[in-house]
């Protein structure tokens, strides 16, 4: 098997209230989320650069998508300094679980992370270089 450039190819964040979740992520990330339907599933696509190998993902509402704090933990790009995104989480209906902190004190070039709970109850991480 050929080794992929990225470990992640696509991600889906389960939501129970699509409109609330779209408003939440649009607010904290300052992005437009494009809606589409695939079968019984309603998807909200995060913007990404597909033409240049960017990795995409979506919020998804459907019969097999159940939000949880116990599933996989993904880290969204938090811009140059995730403090700005993190500051918008409470106003959008989420809560901060772990404030911004260095990935490793021994390796500062790894950047910073934080974890929040979104409007649907999912645990989501943020990562930034500063």
Backbone as ProteinMPNN parsed JSONL, in Angstrom:
{"seq_chain_A": "XXXXXXXXXXXXXXXXXXXXXXXXXXXXXXXXXXXXXXXXXXXXXXXXXXXXXXXXXXXXXXXXXXXXXXXXXXXXXXXXXXXXXXXXXXXXXXXXXXXXXXXXXXXXXXXXXXXXXXXXXXXXXXXXXX", "coords_chain_A": {"N_chain_A": [[0.831, -1.18, 0.0], [0.526, 2.203, -0.828], [2.004, 4.937, 0.885], [0.187, 7.559, 2.196], [0.137, 11.134, 1.663], [-1.159, 12.572, 3.635], [-2.552, 11.726, 6.816], [-5.194, 11.918, 7.207], [-8.126, 11.886, 5.273], [-10.722, 12.774, 4.999], [-13.312, 14.112, 7.059], [-16.107, 13.734, 9.274], [-18.418, 15.338, 11.273], [-20.751, 14.44, 13.552], [-24.086, 15.677, 13.892], [-27.03, 16.712, 15.652], [-28.814, 18.792, 15.379], [-28.911, 20.424, 12.615], [-28.982, 23.137, 11.616], [-28.351, 24.659, 13.897], [-25.767, 23.66, 14.457], [-24.433, 24.362, 12.064], [-24.578, 27.157, 12.27], [-23.04, 27.467, 14.598], [-20.376, 26.539, 13.861], [-19.89, 28.201, 11.655], [-19.861, 30.651, 12.946], [-17.722, 30.477, 14.873], [-15.477, 29.872, 13.297], [-15.573, 31.718, 11.289], [-16.461, 31.196, 8.604], [-18.146, 30.257, 5.542], [-20.493, 27.705, 5.312], [-21.221, 25.225, 3.128], [-24.166, 23.699, 2.056], [-25.324, 20.383, 1.373], [-27.076, 17.447, 0.202], [-26.9, 13.97, 0.652], [-28.364, 11.162, -0.121], [-30.172, 10.202, 2.702], [-28.775, 11.862, 4.32], [-27.769, 15.034, 5.569], [-25.424, 17.345, 4.75], [-22.941, 19.7, 5.778], [-20.534, 21.416, 4.321], [-17.204, 22.138, 5.142], [-15.098, 24.817, 4.087], [-12.39, 24.168, 1.842], [-9.253, 23.637, 0.109], [-9.507, 21.83, -2.389], [-8.405, 21.458, -4.944], [-5.692, 21.673, -4.589], [-4.912, 19.55, -3.038], [-6.022, 19.761, -0.503], [-7.535, 18.85, 2.641], [-10.779, 17.884, 3.365], [-13.988, 18.198, 5.063], [-17.067, 17.699, 6.917], [-20.048, 18.776, 8.67], [-22.57, 16.547, 9.699], [-25.898, 15.524, 9.49], [-27.969, 12.85, 10.056], [-29.528, 9.571, 9.933], [-27.598, 7.751, 10.964], [-25.788, 9.25, 12.387], [-24.657, 10.302, 15.362], [-24.086, 12.624, 17.783], [-21.301, 12.788, 20.088], [-19.277, 12.734, 23.059], [-17.376, 10.886, 23.275], [-16.221, 9.787, 21.056], [-13.974, 9.745, 18.239], [-11.319, 12.159, 18.294], [-10.917, 15.053, 16.602], [-8.815, 17.59, 15.188], [-9.322, 20.829, 14.298], [-8.164, 23.347, 12.039], [-6.969, 26.171, 13.57], [-6.355, 28.701, 12.613], [-3.824, 31.296, 12.554], [-3.457, 31.881, 15.23], [-5.026, 30.229, 17.612], [-6.43, 31.362, 19.681], [-8.227, 33.369, 18.94], [-10.336, 31.989, 17.615], [-11.13, 30.268, 19.686], [-12.093, 32.111, 21.548], [-14.586, 32.73, 20.524], [-16.17, 30.523, 20.91], [-17.85, 30.119, 23.361], [-19.907, 32.124, 23.006], [-21.143, 31.126, 20.781], [-22.45, 28.909, 21.639], [-21.023, 26.763, 22.619], [-18.562, 25.154, 24.801], [-15.466, 25.588, 26.538], [-13.183, 23.019, 27.035], [-10.461, 22.373, 27.409], [-8.134, 24.793, 27.775], [-6.085, 26.85, 25.599], [-2.897, 25.508, 25.029], [0.57, 24.542, 24.883], [1.527, 22.018, 22.576], [3.743, 20.492, 23.172], [6.044, 21.157, 25.67], [8.712, 20.73, 25.32], [9.073, 20.77, 22.602], [8.52, 23.373, 21.003], [7.911, 24.065, 18.371], [5.812, 22.513, 17.54], [3.43, 23.738, 17.976], [0.198, 24.872, 19.212], [-2.65, 23.695, 21.077], [-6.164, 23.246, 21.805], [-9.218, 22.236, 23.382], [-12.67, 21.986, 22.772], [-16.216, 21.781, 23.456], [-18.731, 21.353, 21.167], [-21.815, 22.86, 19.883], [-23.416, 20.652, 19.714], [-22.513, 18.777, 21.462], [-20.207, 17.365, 20.836], [-16.721, 16.6, 21.281], [-14.149, 18.599, 20.2], [-11.03, 19.439, 18.767], [-8.682, 22.153, 18.47], [-5.994, 23.479, 16.54], [-3.029, 25.415, 16.23], [-0.198, 27.296, 14.947], [0.727, 29.262, 16.663]], "CA_chain_A": [[0.0, 0.0, 0.0], [1.272, 3.456, -0.906], [1.824, 5.809, 2.04], [-0.488, 8.796, 1.837], [0.719, 12.402, 2.1], [-1.879, 12.96, 4.844], [-3.19, 10.616, 7.523], [-6.631, 12.186, 7.166], [-8.646, 12.156, 3.935], [-12.039, 13.402, 5.111], [-13.885, 13.921, 8.388], [-17.52, 14.059, 9.438], [-18.796, 15.623, 12.646], [-22.191, 14.175, 13.658], [-24.894, 16.717, 14.526], [-28.459, 16.407, 15.78], [-29.536, 19.973, 14.908], [-28.04, 20.894, 11.542], [-28.918, 24.596, 11.544], [-27.613, 25.136, 15.074], [-24.36, 23.303, 14.273], [-23.893, 25.205, 10.984], [-24.388, 28.496, 12.848], [-21.934, 27.378, 15.55], [-19.087, 26.472, 13.174], [-19.741, 29.421, 10.86], [-19.537, 31.737, 13.871], [-16.395, 30.392, 15.504], [-14.412, 29.814, 12.293], [-15.78, 32.792, 10.314], [-16.496, 30.601, 7.267], [-19.446, 29.855, 5.011], [-20.608, 26.253, 5.218], [-22.075, 24.897, 1.996], [-25.047, 22.559, 2.361], [-25.7, 19.428, 0.326], [-27.71, 16.222, 0.686], [-26.512, 12.702, 0.036], [-29.351, 10.225, 0.419], [-30.892, 10.721, 3.863], [-27.852, 12.667, 5.122], [-27.621, 16.461, 5.293], [-24.032, 17.698, 5.006], [-22.48, 21.08, 5.725], [-19.128, 21.279, 3.948], [-16.232, 23.153, 5.517], [-14.319, 25.188, 2.905], [-11.014, 23.655, 1.765], [-8.647, 23.76, -1.204], [-9.471, 20.478, -2.973], [-7.555, 21.441, -6.135], [-4.288, 21.587, -4.199], [-4.713, 18.457, -2.095], [-6.539, 20.06, 0.826], [-8.376, 17.836, 3.291], [-12.082, 18.451, 3.676], [-14.865, 17.522, 5.996], [-18.416, 18.249, 6.999], [-20.98, 18.399, 9.723], [-23.542, 15.669, 9.045], [-27.098, 15.102, 10.211], [-28.572, 11.711, 9.379], [-29.93, 8.507, 10.855], [-26.463, 7.045, 11.56], [-24.858, 10.224, 12.958], [-25.039, 10.624, 16.734], [-23.016, 13.365, 18.459], [-20.784, 12.129, 21.283], [-18.017, 13.209, 23.63], [-16.528, 9.71, 23.455], [-15.723, 9.274, 19.794], [-12.669, 10.23, 17.793], [-11.052, 13.573, 18.509], [-10.25, 15.672, 15.461], [-8.33, 18.939, 15.438], [-9.539, 21.75, 13.2], [-7.168, 24.413, 11.916], [-7.398, 27.33, 14.343], [-5.748, 29.922, 12.096], [-2.461, 31.557, 13.024], [-3.498, 31.867, 16.691], [-6.348, 29.677, 17.914], [-7.075, 32.156, 20.724], [-9.344, 34.091, 18.338], [-11.438, 31.035, 17.417], [-11.53, 29.81, 21.012], [-12.853, 33.182, 22.199], [-15.943, 32.769, 19.984], [-16.878, 29.276, 21.224], [-18.971, 30.257, 24.304], [-21.007, 32.9, 22.425], [-21.795, 30.322, 19.745], [-23.18, 27.811, 22.261], [-20.129, 25.683, 23.034], [-17.81, 25.444, 26.02], [-14.057, 25.228, 26.478], [-12.795, 21.935, 27.942], [-9.038, 22.574, 27.709], [-7.665, 26.063, 27.219], [-4.911, 26.813, 24.727], [-1.636, 25.128, 25.659], [1.56, 24.009, 23.953], [1.464, 20.578, 22.335], [4.864, 19.959, 23.939], [6.959, 22.18, 26.192], [10.044, 20.408, 24.812], [9.116, 21.007, 21.159], [7.614, 24.496, 20.76], [7.543, 24.156, 16.96], [4.607, 21.72, 17.292], [2.282, 24.621, 18.053], [-0.707, 24.913, 20.356], [-3.945, 23.032, 20.925], [-7.218, 23.448, 22.801], [-10.363, 21.356, 23.126], [-13.958, 22.547, 23.148], [-17.412, 21.0, 23.187], [-19.536, 22.147, 20.245], [-23.232, 23.041, 20.209], [-24.079, 19.35, 19.679], [-21.938, 17.915, 22.498], [-18.986, 16.711, 20.379], [-15.414, 17.144, 21.671], [-13.403, 18.965, 18.997], [-9.801, 20.136, 19.066], [-8.158, 23.2, 17.586], [-4.528, 23.521, 16.497], [-2.441, 26.55, 15.538], [1.244, 27.394, 15.177], [1.03, 30.229, 17.736]], "C_chain_A": [[0.883, 1.253, 0.0], [0.97, 4.319, 0.327], [1.274, 7.145, 1.567], [0.267, 10.016, 2.362], [0.112, 12.838, 3.429], [-2.495, 11.727, 5.501], [-4.714, 10.737, 7.461], [-7.043, 12.497, 5.741], [-9.943, 12.944, 3.969], [-12.499, 13.212, 6.545], [-15.348, 14.332, 8.377], [-17.814, 14.214, 10.92], [-20.301, 15.414, 12.752], [-22.909, 15.308, 14.392], [-26.344, 16.269, 14.612], [-29.32, 17.56, 15.298], [-28.638, 20.661, 13.883], [-27.875, 22.409, 11.546], [-28.127, 25.187, 12.716], [-26.118, 24.858, 14.911], [-23.711, 24.136, 13.17], [-23.64, 26.617, 11.512], [-23.19, 28.514, 13.796], [-20.59, 27.434, 14.825], [-18.846, 27.69, 12.275], [-19.292, 30.577, 11.749], [-18.11, 31.639, 14.403], [-15.264, 30.425, 14.49], [-14.478, 30.949, 11.272], [-15.706, 32.263, 8.885], [-17.943, 30.368, 6.849], [-19.434, 28.343, 4.868], [-21.658, 25.945, 4.154], [-22.884, 23.637, 2.301], [-25.275, 21.694, 1.129], [-26.329, 18.208, 0.979], [-27.17, 15.034, -0.087], [-27.418, 11.658, 0.656], [-30.124, 10.878, 1.549], [-30.033, 11.649, 4.714], [-27.787, 14.109, 4.62], [-26.21, 16.861, 5.709], [-23.824, 19.201, 4.924], [-20.981, 21.046, 5.511], [-18.293, 22.457, 4.438], [-15.452, 23.533, 4.255], [-12.905, 24.612, 2.98], [-10.547, 23.722, 0.323], [-8.454, 22.37, -1.822], [-8.513, 20.39, -4.155], [-6.075, 21.29, -5.798], [-4.061, 20.561, -3.089], [-5.188, 18.726, -0.681], [-7.447, 18.952, 1.342], [-9.681, 18.488, 3.706], [-12.849, 17.635, 4.686], [-16.187, 18.251, 6.1], [-19.054, 17.957, 8.343], [-22.048, 17.564, 9.025], [-24.684, 15.328, 9.99], [-27.725, 13.978, 9.402], [-28.844, 10.609, 10.375], [-28.778, 7.787, 11.554], [-25.458, 7.969, 12.244], [-25.362, 10.7, 14.312], [-23.879, 11.355, 17.406], [-22.593, 12.667, 19.751], [-19.518, 12.813, 21.77], [-17.005, 12.078, 23.711], [-15.942, 9.155, 22.166], [-14.327, 9.784, 19.49], [-12.537, 11.723, 18.083], [-10.3, 14.104, 17.299], [-9.836, 17.084, 15.854], [-8.538, 19.769, 14.179], [-8.439, 22.806, 13.204], [-7.711, 25.656, 12.604], [-6.819, 28.641, 13.86], [-4.336, 30.088, 12.63], [-2.365, 31.532, 14.544], [-4.89, 31.44, 17.106], [-7.089, 30.428, 19.013], [-8.31, 32.879, 20.176], [-10.548, 33.183, 18.14], [-11.995, 30.598, 18.768], [-12.392, 30.847, 21.731], [-14.301, 33.236, 21.728], [-16.787, 31.556, 20.363], [-18.036, 29.478, 22.206], [-20.164, 31.029, 23.73], [-21.788, 32.113, 21.383], [-22.54, 29.12, 20.325], [-22.336, 26.625, 22.659], [-19.457, 26.026, 24.348], [-16.379, 24.916, 25.866], [-13.789, 24.106, 27.483], [-11.343, 22.068, 28.369], [-8.598, 23.844, 27.0], [-6.435, 25.83, 26.337], [-3.669, 26.468, 25.545], [-0.712, 24.532, 24.599], [1.363, 22.503, 23.795], [2.546, 19.902, 23.176], [5.75, 21.108, 24.4], [8.367, 21.972, 25.639], [10.201, 20.696, 23.323], [8.142, 22.127, 20.793], [7.174, 24.638, 19.303], [6.306, 23.324, 16.608], [3.331, 22.538, 17.425], [1.458, 24.451, 19.314], [-2.02, 24.226, 20.034], [-4.888, 23.48, 22.039], [-8.343, 22.504, 22.434], [-11.626, 22.05, 23.606], [-15.059, 21.532, 22.903], [-18.306, 21.871, 22.312], [-20.991, 22.217, 20.683], [-23.997, 21.724, 20.263], [-23.553, 18.383, 20.724], [-20.703, 17.15, 22.068], [-17.762, 17.389, 20.976], [-14.606, 17.355, 20.399], [-12.147, 19.713, 19.439], [-9.525, 21.232, 18.057], [-6.637, 23.144, 17.647], [-4.092, 24.774, 15.761], [-0.939, 26.608, 15.812], [1.608, 28.33, 16.327], [-0.119, 30.326, 18.73]], "O_chain_A": [[1.861, 1.337, 0.742], [-0.18, 4.417, 0.756], [1.819, 7.777, 0.661], [0.954, 9.938, 3.381], [0.809, 13.417, 4.262], [-2.91, 10.795, 4.813], [-5.428, 9.751, 7.646], [-6.384, 13.288, 5.065], [-10.226, 13.708, 3.046], [-12.11, 12.237, 7.188], [-15.771, 15.167, 7.577], [-17.5, 13.335, 11.722], [-21.062, 16.136, 12.108], [-22.407, 15.833, 15.386], [-26.829, 15.535, 13.751], [-30.445, 17.34, 14.851], [-27.716, 21.391, 14.245], [-26.752, 22.911, 11.487], [-27.329, 26.107, 12.534], [-25.292, 25.726, 15.196], [-22.569, 24.572, 13.315], [-22.597, 27.206, 11.228], [-22.413, 29.469, 13.798], [-19.753, 28.281, 15.138], [-17.712, 28.153, 12.154], [-18.448, 31.383, 11.356], [-17.373, 32.625, 14.382], [-14.191, 30.952, 14.787], [-13.553, 31.127, 10.479], [-14.981, 32.807, 8.053], [-18.844, 30.293, 7.685], [-18.471, 27.769, 4.359], [-22.817, 26.346, 4.261], [-22.335, 22.632, 2.752], [-25.401, 22.189, 0.008], [-26.136, 17.964, 2.17], [-27.005, 15.08, -1.306], [-27.261, 11.306, 1.825], [-30.668, 11.971, 1.389], [-30.506, 12.171, 5.724], [-27.754, 14.366, 3.416], [-25.841, 16.734, 6.877], [-24.444, 19.887, 4.111], [-20.232, 20.686, 6.419], [-18.622, 23.616, 4.189], [-15.168, 22.665, 3.43], [-12.299, 24.574, 4.051], [-11.364, 23.85, -0.589], [-7.358, 21.81, -1.776], [-7.873, 19.358, -4.352], [-5.292, 20.83, -6.629], [-3.128, 20.691, -2.297], [-4.809, 18.011, 0.247], [-8.049, 18.212, 0.564], [-9.673, 19.544, 4.339], [-12.435, 16.554, 5.105], [-16.403, 19.28, 5.461], [-18.665, 17.031, 9.056], [-22.395, 17.843, 7.877], [-24.473, 14.903, 11.126], [-27.982, 14.13, 8.208], [-28.438, 10.698, 11.534], [-28.972, 7.258, 12.648], [-24.384, 7.519, 12.642], [-26.365, 11.409, 14.401], [-22.806, 10.778, 17.584], [-23.408, 12.037, 20.425], [-18.776, 13.4, 20.982], [-15.884, 12.291, 24.171], [-15.235, 8.148, 22.193], [-13.594, 10.202, 20.386], [-13.529, 12.452, 18.111], [-9.188, 13.666, 17.003], [-10.433, 17.694, 16.741], [-7.996, 19.451, 13.121], [-7.861, 23.115, 14.246], [-8.79, 26.138, 12.261], [-6.787, 29.61, 14.618], [-3.726, 29.129, 13.103], [-1.314, 31.2, 15.093], [-5.84, 32.21, 16.967], [-8.265, 30.156, 19.252], [-9.322, 32.99, 20.868], [-11.67, 33.571, 18.466], [-13.21, 30.567, 18.958], [-13.324, 30.484, 22.449], [-15.162, 33.735, 22.452], [-18.001, 31.564, 20.157], [-19.142, 29.033, 21.902], [-21.31, 30.634, 23.942], [-22.958, 32.399, 21.13], [-23.194, 28.386, 19.584], [-22.878, 25.575, 23.005], [-19.742, 27.064, 24.946], [-16.128, 23.937, 25.163], [-14.134, 24.234, 28.658], [-11.019, 21.898, 29.545], [-8.682, 23.95, 25.776], [-5.838, 24.754, 26.341], [-3.418, 27.048, 26.601], [-1.166, 24.077, 23.549], [1.068, 21.802, 24.763], [2.304, 18.874, 23.809], [6.157, 21.941, 23.591], [9.13, 22.929, 25.506], [11.319, 20.848, 22.831], [7.042, 21.847, 20.316], [6.156, 25.275, 19.033], [5.803, 23.422, 15.489], [2.261, 22.079, 17.027], [1.937, 23.961, 20.336], [-2.45, 24.175, 18.881], [-4.466, 24.016, 23.064], [-8.415, 22.026, 21.302], [-11.661, 22.626, 24.693], [-14.848, 20.534, 22.214], [-18.608, 23.008, 22.677], [-21.355, 21.691, 21.736], [-25.106, 21.675, 20.796], [-24.084, 17.282, 20.867], [-20.182, 16.354, 22.849], [-17.751, 18.606, 21.16], [-14.398, 16.427, 19.618], [-12.19, 20.519, 20.369], [-10.059, 21.238, 16.947], [-6.062, 22.802, 18.68], [-4.715, 25.159, 14.772], [-0.462, 26.038, 16.793], [2.688, 28.204, 16.905], [-0.039, 31.088, 19.694]]}, "name": "protein", "num_of_chains": 1, "seq": "XXXXXXXXXXXXXXXXXXXXXXXXXXXXXXXXXXXXXXXXXXXXXXXXXXXXXXXXXXXXXXXXXXXXXXXXXXXXXXXXXXXXXXXXXXXXXXXXXXXXXXXXXXXXXXXXXXXXXXXXXXXXXXXXXX"}
